[in-house]
Amino acid sequence: MVCGIRRSTPEGRLESREVRMRYHALIGEMDRTRCEMRAEGRSEEEIARRLVRMRNDAKDITRAGMSPEEVARLEERNIEKYGNPRPCPCEVTTAA
């Protein structure tokens, strides 16, 4: 999906766009959660744990409509960046 969009048909590009928009809506929910948790005085680790769980849920929802090849490309990117296809909170906070 990330690199294959340009090679896709117009219908495929539209579908990819819709999937990406759904993913970004879920990520927007993470921003609201982060703000709420900071306002409540939660620790950075607690916030990171919650947000990584939310992001992984968003990934699962988004990837359910993707081909195995598309998912594999995304997981390869995570392995390169974090050393893990589904990074844990400590991997994300130290890589940021």
All heavy atoms as an XYZ file, in Angstrom:
770
protein
N       0.825     -1.190      0.000
C       0.000      0.000      0.000
C       0.865      1.247      0.000
O       0.648      2.145     -0.786
C      -0.898     -0.006      1.211
C      -1.815      1.153      1.293
S      -3.115      0.651      2.362
C      -4.108      2.031      2.374
N       1.826      1.315      0.860
C       2.646      2.514      0.960
C       3.348      2.802     -0.352
O       3.269      3.904     -0.871
C       3.676      2.364      2.105
C       4.654      3.508      2.099
C       2.967      2.261      3.432
N       4.041      1.821     -0.916
C       4.800      2.047     -2.143
C       4.021      1.648     -3.393
O       4.389      2.053     -4.481
C       6.100      1.255     -2.102
S       7.163      1.761     -0.753
N       2.985      0.860     -3.254
C       2.274      0.343     -4.413
C       1.143      1.207     -4.905
O       0.532      0.890     -5.921
N       0.851      2.306     -4.236
C      -0.294      3.131     -4.630
C      -0.136      3.650     -6.049
O      -1.075      3.627     -6.834
C      -0.513      4.290     -3.637
C      -0.989      3.727     -2.303
C      -1.516      5.297     -4.182
C      -1.113      4.750     -1.204
N       1.049      4.100     -6.399
C       1.257      4.667     -7.739
C       1.062      3.631     -8.840
O       0.735      3.963     -9.957
C       2.646      5.282     -7.826
C       2.774      6.536     -7.014
C       4.143      7.187     -7.217
N       4.303      8.283     -6.295
C       4.899      8.175     -5.103
N       5.416      7.043     -4.714
N       4.998      9.215     -4.316
N       1.298      2.368     -8.516
C       1.142      1.306     -9.516
C      -0.291      0.786     -9.568
O      -0.620     -0.043    -10.393
C       2.092      0.150     -9.176
C       3.548      0.512     -9.309
C       4.417     -0.714     -9.128
N       4.249     -1.332     -7.826
C       5.091     -1.178     -6.801
N       6.159     -0.434     -6.936
N       4.875     -1.774     -5.660
N      -1.129      1.268     -8.704
C      -2.495      0.782     -8.569
C      -3.412      1.360     -9.650
O      -3.111      2.361    -10.283
C      -3.010      1.173     -7.180
O      -4.295      0.684     -6.970
N      -4.551      0.728     -9.818
C      -5.593      1.244    -10.717
C      -6.276      2.439    -10.042
O      -6.143      2.630     -8.826
C      -6.655      0.160    -10.980
O      -7.297     -0.136     -9.738
C      -6.034     -1.086    -11.580
N      -7.036      3.233    -10.794
C      -7.775      4.336    -10.150
C      -8.685      3.838     -9.016
O      -8.772      4.466     -7.970
C      -8.581      4.940    -11.298
C      -7.768      4.637    -12.518
C      -7.161      3.273    -12.247
N      -9.320      2.701     -9.213
C     -10.183      2.139     -8.165
C      -9.353      1.741     -6.947
O      -9.754      1.955     -5.806
C     -10.968      0.931     -8.694
C     -11.955      1.259     -9.781
C     -11.312      1.367    -11.168
O     -10.138      0.955    -11.351
O     -11.989      1.888    -12.074
N      -8.195      1.152     -7.210
C      -7.306      0.747     -6.119
C      -6.788      1.939     -5.339
O      -6.677      1.893     -4.112
N      -6.485      3.029     -6.052
C      -6.025      4.248     -5.377
C      -7.132      4.827     -4.507
O      -6.875      5.283     -3.390
C      -5.542      5.270     -6.393
C      -4.168      4.935     -6.957
C      -3.573      6.082     -7.747
N      -4.310      6.409     -8.955
C      -4.135      5.812    -10.135
N      -3.249      4.853    -10.262
N      -4.845      6.179    -11.171
N      -8.361      4.794     -5.001
C      -9.488      5.294     -4.219
C      -9.666      4.457     -2.957
O      -9.843      5.000     -1.859
C     -10.769      5.279     -5.056
C     -12.033      5.758     -4.348
C     -11.881      7.199     -3.871
C     -13.232      5.623     -5.271
N      -9.605      3.150     -3.105
C      -9.732      2.271     -1.943
C      -8.600      2.519     -0.949
O      -8.831      2.601      0.261
C      -9.729      0.806     -2.384
C      -9.900     -0.161     -1.239
C      -9.894     -1.608     -1.697
O     -10.207     -1.872     -2.873
O      -9.560     -2.463     -0.871
N      -7.380      2.665     -1.438
C      -6.233      2.934     -0.564
C      -6.414      4.249      0.179
O      -6.090      4.364      1.356
C      -4.937      2.971     -1.374
O      -4.643      1.701     -1.887
N      -6.945      5.234     -0.529
C      -7.190      6.539      0.095
C      -8.207      6.418      1.221
O      -8.029      6.983      2.298
C      -7.676      7.526     -0.967
C      -7.968      8.905     -0.436
C      -8.440      9.822     -1.585
N      -8.786     11.117     -1.093
C      -9.988     11.452     -0.618
N     -10.959     10.569     -0.599
N     -10.216     12.662     -0.186
N      -9.274      5.668      0.977
C     -10.301      5.484      2.006
C      -9.755      4.746      3.223
O     -10.045      5.107      4.362
C     -11.503      4.755      1.408
C     -12.272      5.614      0.424
C     -13.339      4.851     -0.340
O     -13.495      3.635     -0.119
O     -14.008      5.471     -1.176
N      -8.940      3.731      2.980
C      -8.313      2.986      4.085
C      -7.431      3.929      4.893
O      -7.464      3.944      6.123
C      -7.502      1.783      3.546
C      -6.589      1.210      4.607
C      -8.436      0.719      2.995
N      -6.635      4.723      4.200
C      -5.724      5.656      4.870
C      -6.505      6.692      5.673
O      -6.112      7.062      6.779
C      -4.849      6.342      3.821
C      -3.669      7.009      4.393
C      -2.598      5.982      4.688
N      -1.500      6.634      5.356
C      -0.797      6.093      6.308
N      -1.024      4.872      6.691
N       0.172      6.739      6.888
N      -7.630      7.172      5.141
C      -8.444      8.148      5.867
C      -9.024      7.534      7.142
O      -9.052      8.193      8.193
C      -9.547      8.687      4.959
C      -9.009      9.612      3.880
S     -10.253     10.156      2.688
C     -11.397     11.016      3.723
N      -9.460      6.275      7.061
C      -9.965      5.594      8.267
C      -8.860      5.473      9.308
O      -9.069      5.692     10.499
C     -10.517      4.216      7.918
C     -11.890      4.254      7.284
C     -12.544      2.885      7.240
N     -11.739      1.884      6.543
C     -11.825      1.615      5.240
N     -12.659      2.291      4.485
N     -11.085      0.681      4.706
N      -7.656      5.112      8.842
C      -6.516      4.984      9.753
C      -6.219      6.325     10.421
O      -6.033      6.392     11.640
C      -5.291      4.474      8.987
C      -4.052      4.378      9.833
C      -3.900      3.339     10.751
C      -3.033      5.304      9.714
C      -2.763      3.241     11.528
C      -1.889      5.207     10.485
C      -1.758      4.175     11.392
O      -0.639      4.084     12.159
N      -6.211      7.398      9.652
C      -5.921      8.714     10.232
C      -7.002      9.156     11.213
O      -6.698      9.842     12.194
C      -5.704      9.749      9.131
C      -4.346      9.667      8.534
N      -3.207     10.028      9.191
C      -3.932      9.203      7.336
C      -2.157      9.824      8.435
N      -2.571      9.310      7.301
N      -8.239      8.770     10.990
C      -9.299      9.078     11.950
C      -9.027      8.365     13.274
O      -9.185      8.947     14.357
C     -10.661      8.670     11.389
N      -8.586      7.113     13.195
C      -8.245      6.371     14.413
C      -7.046      6.996     15.115
O      -6.998      7.086     16.345
C      -7.968      4.905     14.073
C      -9.169      4.107     13.574
C      -8.725      2.781     12.965
C     -10.174      3.880     14.694
N      -6.073      7.462     14.346
C      -4.897      8.117     14.916
C      -5.299      9.447     15.574
O      -4.757      9.821     16.611
C      -3.813      8.326     13.836
C      -3.336      6.971     13.295
C      -2.644      9.149     14.357
C      -2.824      6.004     14.336
N      -6.264     10.145     15.003
C      -6.770     11.378     15.609
C      -7.330     11.124     16.996
O      -7.179     11.947     17.907
N      -7.942      9.981     17.159
C      -8.457      9.585     18.476
C      -7.300      9.452     19.473
O      -7.442      9.778     20.654
C      -9.218      8.261     18.344
C     -10.039      7.882     19.526
C     -11.206      8.823     19.777
O     -11.778      9.360     18.814
O     -11.526      9.024     20.964
N      -6.161      9.011     18.993
C      -4.976      8.897     19.856
C      -4.541     10.271     20.362
O      -4.163     10.412     21.534
C      -3.819      8.247     19.090
C      -4.003      6.781     18.827
S      -2.688      6.094     17.793
C      -1.229      6.498     18.725
N      -4.584     11.274     19.513
C      -4.203     12.627     19.932
C      -5.101     13.117     21.061
O      -4.620     13.693     22.037
C      -4.274     13.599     18.753
C      -3.175     13.373     17.739
O      -2.113     12.816     18.111
O      -3.377     13.754     16.572
N      -6.387     12.878     20.932
C      -7.317     13.285     21.987
C      -7.023     12.542     23.286
O      -7.017     13.131     24.369
C      -8.759     13.065     21.541
C      -9.219     14.055     20.469
C     -10.675     13.892     20.101
N     -10.926     12.716     19.270
C     -10.676     12.643     17.966
N     -10.158     13.684     17.338
N     -10.940     11.558     17.285
N      -6.748     11.255     23.177
C      -6.438     10.455     24.359
C      -5.163     10.958     25.034
O      -5.101     11.089     26.257
C      -6.294      8.961     23.983
O      -7.549      8.513     23.463
C      -5.895      8.121     25.168
N      -4.130     11.250     24.226
C      -2.863     11.754     24.782
C      -3.098     13.051     25.547
O      -2.614     13.220     26.675
C      -1.833     11.968     23.678
C      -0.515     12.518     24.208
C       0.574     12.724     23.166
N       0.104     13.164     21.874
C       0.139     12.423     20.764
N       0.622     11.196     20.787
N      -0.306     12.901     19.625
N      -3.855     13.966     24.974
C      -4.139     15.239     25.643
C      -4.896     15.024     26.953
O      -4.567     15.644     27.972
C      -4.938     16.163     24.719
S      -3.984     16.797     23.334
N      -5.884     14.149     26.927
C      -6.663     13.857     28.133
C      -5.770     13.256     29.214
O      -5.852     13.642     30.381
C      -7.804     12.887     27.813
C      -8.915     13.487     26.992
C      -9.908     12.442     26.497
O      -9.801     11.245     26.861
O     -10.807     12.821     25.721
N      -4.926     12.309     28.823
C      -4.073     11.645     29.806
C      -3.041     12.608     30.397
O      -2.761     12.555     31.597
C      -3.388     10.424     29.186
C      -4.364      9.298     28.862
S      -3.578      7.859     28.135
C      -2.890      7.087     29.611
N      -2.495     13.492     29.574
C      -1.547     14.488     30.095
C      -2.254     15.432     31.060
O      -1.707     15.793     32.100
C      -0.907     15.259     28.954
C       0.169     14.466     28.288
C       1.046     15.310     27.398
N       2.137     14.488     26.902
C       2.584     14.507     25.672
N       2.057     15.344     24.801
N       3.578     13.732     25.307
N      -3.474     15.830     30.717
C      -4.244     16.714     31.596
C      -4.537     16.045     32.934
O      -4.627     16.718     33.965
C      -5.545     17.148     30.912
N      -4.660     14.722     32.917
C      -4.901     13.960     34.147
C      -3.618     13.712     34.936
O      -3.668     13.139     36.018
C      -5.547     12.610     33.804
C      -6.933     12.732     33.217
C      -7.432     11.418     32.621
O      -6.682     10.426     32.597
O      -8.590     11.414     32.155
N      -2.473     14.103     34.354
C      -1.200     13.919     35.044
C      -0.622     12.520     34.935
O       0.216     12.123     35.748
N      -1.028     11.771     33.918
C      -0.517     10.407     33.734
C       0.949     10.441     33.324
O       1.411     11.390     32.692
C      -1.317      9.667     32.678
C      -2.805      9.621     32.909
C      -3.161      8.692     34.075
N      -4.579      8.656     34.299
C      -5.397      7.723     33.823
N      -4.931      6.756     33.074
N      -6.684      7.787     34.089
N       1.694      9.387     33.639
C       3.115      9.305     33.297
C       3.300      9.095     31.797
O       2.400      8.586     31.113
C       3.779      8.155     34.058
O       3.378      6.905     33.512
N       4.482      9.475     31.306
C       4.791      9.279     29.890
C       4.738      7.798     29.522
O       4.282      7.434     28.443
C       6.158      9.874     29.545
C       6.175     11.391     29.549
C       5.210     12.007     28.557
O       5.185     11.573     27.386
O       4.476     12.934     28.946
N       5.198      6.942     30.419
C       5.164      5.502     30.131
C       3.725      5.006     30.024
O       3.396      4.242     29.112
C       5.899      4.704     31.203
C       5.887      3.224     30.915
C       6.628      2.384     31.944
O       7.315      2.954     32.803
O       6.500      1.158     31.866
N       2.873      5.443     30.922
C       1.463      5.037     30.872
C       0.804      5.517     29.587
O       0.060      4.776     28.930
C       0.725      5.580     32.095
C      -0.685      5.071     32.233
C      -1.370      5.578     33.484
O      -0.794      6.390     34.232
O      -2.518      5.164     33.707
N       1.110      6.765     29.205
C       0.564      7.311     27.965
C       1.073      6.507     26.771
O       0.300      6.123     25.892
C       0.919      8.803     27.824
C       0.204      9.618     28.911
C       0.559      9.323     26.437
C       0.684     11.053     29.040
N       2.378      6.225     26.752
C       2.960      5.467     25.640
C       2.329      4.086     25.534
O       2.005      3.625     24.435
C       4.471      5.349     25.812
N       2.147      3.416     26.652
C       1.543      2.078     26.617
C       0.137      2.126     26.016
O      -0.227      1.296     25.192
C       1.512      1.457     28.011
C       2.866      1.052     28.505
C       2.789      0.332     29.848
N       4.110     -0.011     30.302
C       4.833     -1.022     29.836
N       4.332     -1.797     28.902
N       6.035     -1.262     30.290
N      -0.630      3.092     26.431
C      -2.002      3.223     25.923
C      -2.003      3.542     24.424
O      -2.756      2.963     23.640
C      -2.723      4.317     26.707
C      -4.111      4.632     26.214
C      -5.132      3.613     26.720
N      -6.446      3.894     26.239
C      -7.315      4.725     26.812
N      -7.009      5.355     27.917
N      -8.496      4.919     26.288
N      -1.143      4.484     24.025
C      -1.127      4.904     22.620
C      -0.604      3.815     21.701
O      -1.119      3.649     20.581
C      -0.315      6.186     22.457
C      -0.897      7.410     23.163
C      -0.013      8.619     22.920
C      -2.325      7.687     22.748
N       0.387      3.059     22.135
C       0.878      1.967     21.303
C      -0.212      0.914     21.141
O      -0.433      0.396     20.051
C       2.176      1.355     21.884
C       2.510      0.037     21.210
C       3.327      2.337     21.716
N      -0.939      0.626     22.204
C      -2.057     -0.329     22.114
C      -3.116      0.188     21.137
O      -3.615     -0.550     20.291
C      -2.640     -0.564     23.507
C      -3.564     -1.744     23.596
C      -3.945     -2.106     25.039
N      -4.334     -0.966     25.849
C      -3.643     -0.508     26.904
N      -2.529     -1.078     27.273
N      -4.082      0.530     27.592
N      -3.424      1.484     21.234
C      -4.413      2.072     20.323
C      -3.924      2.030     18.876
O      -4.691      1.733     17.964
C      -4.714      3.520     20.725
C      -5.511      3.660     21.991
S      -5.759      5.386     22.461
C      -7.038      5.853     21.282
N      -2.636      2.334     18.666
C      -2.101      2.323     17.308
C      -2.101      0.913     16.737
O      -2.419      0.694     15.576
C      -0.698      2.923     17.250
C      -0.265      3.114     15.804
C       1.102      3.704     15.657
N       2.073      2.770     16.165
C       3.063      3.090     16.991
N       3.199      4.312     17.411
N       3.907      2.184     17.395
N      -1.746     -0.071     17.569
C      -1.776     -1.453     17.088
C      -3.201     -1.882     16.748
O      -3.417     -2.595     15.769
C      -1.124     -2.394     18.094
C       0.386     -2.269     18.087
O       0.981     -1.815     17.110
N       1.013     -2.663     19.169
N      -4.183     -1.432     17.540
C      -5.585     -1.715     17.202
C      -5.953     -1.070     15.867
O      -6.621     -1.684     15.035
C      -6.525     -1.206     18.300
C      -6.439     -2.013     19.585
O      -5.845     -3.124     19.581
O      -6.949     -1.519     20.616
N      -5.510      0.169     15.662
C      -5.788      0.864     14.396
C      -5.132      0.122     13.232
O      -5.723     -0.009     12.153
C      -5.291      2.307     14.458
N      -3.920     -0.367     13.458
C      -3.237     -1.144     12.413
C      -4.032     -2.397     12.072
O      -4.197     -2.738     10.905
C      -1.840     -1.551     12.877
C      -0.848     -0.443     12.904
C       0.464     -1.000     13.434
C       1.453      0.077     13.726
N       2.691     -0.469     14.301
N      -4.496     -3.100     13.105
C      -5.260     -4.331     12.863
C      -6.514     -4.040     12.045
O      -6.838     -4.767     11.107
C      -5.639     -5.002     14.180
C      -4.459     -5.617     14.905
O      -3.401     -5.838     14.263
O      -4.578     -5.868     16.116
N      -7.218     -2.978     12.416
C      -8.441     -2.604     11.704
C      -8.114     -2.266     10.257
O      -8.775     -2.722      9.321
C      -9.132     -1.415     12.406
C      -9.693     -1.866     13.755
C     -10.226     -0.811     11.522
C     -10.085     -0.731     14.676
N      -7.066     -1.475     10.052
C      -6.685     -1.039      8.716
C      -6.168     -2.195      7.878
O      -6.542     -2.367      6.715
C      -5.618      0.064      8.814
O      -6.159      1.141      9.584
C      -5.223      0.568      7.443
N      -5.305     -3.007      8.472
C      -4.672     -4.089      7.724
C      -5.628     -5.222      7.392
O      -5.342     -6.026      6.508
C      -3.470     -4.613      8.498
C      -2.369     -3.571      8.540
C      -1.207     -4.013      9.356
N      -0.200     -2.958      9.381
C       0.984     -3.085      9.916
N       1.334     -4.213     10.474
N       1.832     -2.080      9.887
N      -6.767     -5.272      8.048
C      -7.750     -6.313      7.745
C      -8.203     -6.231      6.292
O      -8.561     -7.241      5.694
C      -8.947     -6.205      8.692
N      -8.151     -5.031      5.710
C      -8.565     -4.859      4.321
C      -7.416     -4.863      3.333
O      -7.612     -4.537      2.167
N      -6.231     -5.219      3.801
C      -5.052     -5.204      2.933
C      -4.641     -6.622      2.557
O      -4.979     -7.580      3.245
C      -3.893     -4.503      3.654
C      -4.165     -3.045      3.968
S      -2.924     -2.307      5.036
C      -1.537     -2.233      3.918
N      -3.888     -6.724      1.483
C      -3.368     -8.030      1.071
C      -2.206     -8.424      1.983
O      -1.573     -7.563      2.603
C      -2.880     -7.978     -0.380
O      -1.656     -7.257     -0.453
N      -1.895     -9.713      2.064
C      -0.744    -10.145      2.865
C       0.562     -9.482      2.412
O       1.420     -9.176      3.240
C      -0.698    -11.654      2.641
C      -2.099    -12.033      2.288
C      -2.644    -10.849      1.525
N       0.697     -9.229      1.118
C       1.911     -8.583      0.616
C       2.026     -7.145      1.121
O       3.112     -6.683      1.473
C       1.930     -8.602     -0.920
C       2.021     -9.984     -1.527
C       0.673    -10.730     -1.576
O      -0.402    -10.095     -1.432
O       0.712    -11.950     -1.758
N       0.905     -6.429      1.139
C       0.918     -5.052      1.632
C       1.275     -5.015      3.115
O       2.072     -4.180      3.548
C      -0.444     -4.400      1.395
C      -0.756     -4.153     -0.060
C      -2.199     -3.781     -0.307
O      -3.095     -4.269      0.411
O      -2.432     -3.004     -1.247
N       0.690     -5.920      3.880
C       0.988     -5.990      5.313
C       2.464     -6.330      5.524
O       3.135     -5.731      6.369
C       0.076     -7.018      6.012
C       0.506     -7.231      7.460
C      -1.380     -6.562      5.949
N       2.987     -7.254      4.742
C       4.397     -7.642      4.876
C       5.315     -6.447      4.641
O       6.307     -6.276      5.366
C       4.726     -8.776      3.913
N       5.004     -5.602      3.659
C       5.830     -4.420      3.395
C       5.826     -3.473      4.592
O       6.859     -2.921      4.971
C       5.355     -3.693      2.141
C       5.833     -4.326      0.857
C       5.697     -3.395     -0.341
N       4.347     -2.901     -0.564
C       3.436     -3.505     -1.317
N       3.714     -4.645     -1.907
N       2.247     -2.979     -1.481
N       4.665     -3.288      5.189
C       4.584     -2.404      6.352
C       5.351     -2.981      7.543
O       6.040     -2.254      8.265
C       3.118     -2.169      6.730
C       2.288     -1.398      5.713
C       0.842     -1.341      6.159
C       2.839     -0.008      5.499
N       5.244     -4.286      7.742
C       5.949     -4.905      8.854
C       7.459     -4.888      8.640
O       8.218     -4.736      9.604
C       5.423     -6.310      9.105
C       4.016     -6.264      9.677
C       3.427     -7.619     10.001
O       4.002     -8.650      9.595
O       2.390     -7.623     10.673
N       7.893     -5.007      7.394
C       9.332     -4.900      7.098
C       9.850     -3.521      7.493
O      10.941     -3.395      8.041
C       9.592     -5.152      5.613
C       9.479     -6.600      5.217
C       9.537     -6.805      3.706
O       9.931     -5.859      2.984
O       9.197     -7.909      3.263
N       9.075     -2.500      7.238
C       9.459     -1.138      7.628
C       9.596     -1.036      9.141
O      10.544     -0.441      9.654
C       8.423     -0.148      7.101
C       8.682      1.287      7.517
C       7.610      1.655      8.507
N       7.819      2.986      9.024
C       7.437      3.337     10.218
N       6.856      2.495     11.026
N       7.630      4.554     10.643
N       8.673     -1.617      9.897
C       8.762     -1.583     11.356
C       9.977     -2.350     11.860
O      10.618     -1.934     12.817
C       7.487     -2.136     11.991
C       6.348     -1.141     11.964
O       6.555      0.034     11.713
N       5.154     -1.622     12.216
N      10.296     -3.457     11.221
C      11.477     -4.226     11.620
C      12.729     -3.380     11.398
O      13.616     -3.336     12.257
C      11.542     -5.570     10.867
C      10.420     -6.486     11.365
C      12.913     -6.220     11.046
C      10.219     -7.734     10.530
N      12.803     -2.687     10.261
C      13.947     -1.814      9.990
C      14.050     -0.698     11.016
O      15.126     -0.387     11.510
C      13.832     -1.189      8.596
C      14.248     -2.089      7.482
C      14.170     -1.379      6.135
O      14.374     -0.138      6.086
O      13.899     -2.077      5.143
N      12.927     -0.082     11.339
C      12.935      1.076     12.223
C      13.041      0.702     13.697
O      13.764      1.338     14.451
C      11.679      1.920     11.988
C      11.686      3.226     12.750
C      10.593      4.151     12.300
C      10.692      5.473     13.041
N       9.711      6.434     12.581
N      12.307     -0.346     14.120
C      12.220     -0.693     15.532
C      12.810     -2.058     15.878
O      12.932     -2.391     17.051
C      10.753     -0.683     16.001
C      10.060      0.630     15.780
C       9.043      0.746     14.845
C      10.403      1.755     16.510
C       8.386      1.956     14.641
C       9.758      2.967     16.306
C       8.750      3.051     15.383
O       8.113      4.246     15.188
N      13.075     -2.885     14.866
C      13.553     -4.236     15.142
C      12.430     -5.192     15.492
O      12.662     -6.281     16.009
N      11.175     -4.795     15.213
C      10.011     -5.567     15.616
C       8.847     -5.190     14.688
O       8.623     -4.018     14.449
C       9.678     -5.202     17.068
C       8.573     -6.022     17.663
O       7.715     -6.548     16.965
N       8.583     -6.128     18.977
N       8.087     -6.174     14.192
C       6.954     -5.823     13.318
C       5.828     -5.104     14.058
O       5.049     -4.379     13.461
C       6.483     -7.163     12.764
C       6.973     -8.170     13.730
C       8.237     -7.611     14.337
N       5.741     -5.299     15.373
C       4.742     -4.627     16.216
C       5.463     -4.106     17.446
O       5.465     -4.755     18.491
C       3.622     -5.572     16.595
C       2.753     -5.984     15.402
C       1.655     -6.915     15.823
N       0.724     -6.260     16.700
C      -0.450     -5.747     16.320
N      -0.818     -5.819     15.068
N      -1.240     -5.168     17.185
N       6.076     -2.931     17.326
C       6.918     -2.435     18.423
C       6.163     -2.232     19.732
O       4.985     -1.898     19.747
C       7.459     -1.116     17.893
C       6.576     -0.741     16.778
C       5.989     -1.997     16.227
N       6.894     -2.462     20.820
C       6.336     -2.227     22.157
C       6.540     -0.765     22.524
O       7.297     -0.044     21.875
C       6.978     -3.164     23.171
S       8.690     -2.761     23.533
N       5.895     -0.263     23.589
C       6.023      1.139     23.960
C       7.469      1.594     24.150
O       7.839      2.682     23.734
C       5.229      1.237     25.253
C       4.230      0.139     25.166
C       4.924     -0.966     24.414
N       8.304      0.762     24.774
C       9.684      1.188     25.022
C      10.444      1.361     23.711
O      11.292      2.249     23.595
C      10.397      0.214     25.947
S      10.552     -1.456     25.282
N      10.160      0.552     22.697
C      10.827      0.684     21.405
C      10.406      1.964     20.696
O      11.223      2.623     20.062
C      10.529     -0.523     20.518
C      11.143     -1.797     21.036
C      10.587     -3.042     20.373
O       9.416     -3.037     19.955
O      11.330     -4.016     20.300
N       9.155      2.324     20.817
C       8.649      3.522     20.149
C       9.180      4.778     20.827
O       9.633      5.704     20.166
C       7.104      3.521     20.121
C       6.580      4.848     19.613
C       6.611      2.379     19.264
N       9.190      4.805     22.159
C       9.634      6.020     22.863
C      11.128      6.219     22.731
O      11.601      7.344     22.668
C       9.226      6.004     24.344
O       9.730      4.811     24.955
C       7.724      6.070     24.502
N      11.921      5.149     22.640
C      13.369      5.322     22.500
C      13.749      5.637     21.067
O      14.781      6.252     20.821
C      14.136      4.079     22.983
O      13.690      2.937     22.257
C      13.947      3.865     24.469
N      12.940      5.241     20.084
C      13.248      5.500     18.679
C      12.804      6.906     18.251
O      13.251      7.421     17.254
C      12.583      4.465     17.778
N      11.917      7.494     19.007
C      11.351      8.808     18.642
C      12.357      9.929     18.797
O      13.364      9.861     19.346
C      10.112      9.094     19.482
